[in-house]
Amino acid sequence: MSGEVPEKARLQPVDEGELHEKTLASLAPYRDQDGRIFTIWATLAHHEDALRRFIVFGNHVLGKNTLPLPSRELMILRIAARARAAYEWDQHVRIARRAGLTDDTILAAATGDWHGLAELDRVLLTATDSLLDRQGVDDELWDRLTAHLSTEQVIDVLYTVGQYLTIATVINTLGVQVEGDLALPLPEPTEKKEEAA
């Protein structure tokens, strides 16, 4: 699974002055340090009604998710690396660092070199790959997930993978460009090196 991002944006972000007030209100938390709406959201603002609805779901996945924040970020970074979605990668490297993850841990999750990660993170990354490759998990992986997670957390695993695969697809198809330099170069993902326990 890997995407091919166009060199130029296929769809330019919508100018803030063209957006309805209710869309601007929904996007209030999604601004950079200079007060600009993040490019991904300004691009999706071409369909304002859908964007506002999508943000409601995204707020759960990003803000109210029952998974531990560092673990969730490792899953998202794995998706971004496998999809070659540089914009998603860049945004979530920054979030992962704020959550206390080191660059070595971030790169390990992205590349598939998971042997030094905690057992929960290895299980979650294995599930992430399975969901990307098969849109499901086998019984052994299900047992590993349910040994570590509540039912709500397992559902949040599914929502997290679905949400960020959707975002990666948007980024790669519409050509959403990174805002400035990458916080950390986007590595080439490899097959996972950690065997299922």
ABEGO torsion letter per residue (X at the ends): XBBBBBABBABBBBBAAABBAAAAAAAAABBBAAGBBBAAAAAAAABAAAAAAAAAAAAAAAAABABBAAAAAAAAAAAAAAAGBAAAAAAAAAAAAAAGBBAAAAAAAAAGBAAABBAAAAAAAAAAAAAAAAGEBBAAAAAAAAAABBAAAAAAAAAAAAAAAAAAAAAAAAGBBBBEBBABBBBBBBBBABBBX
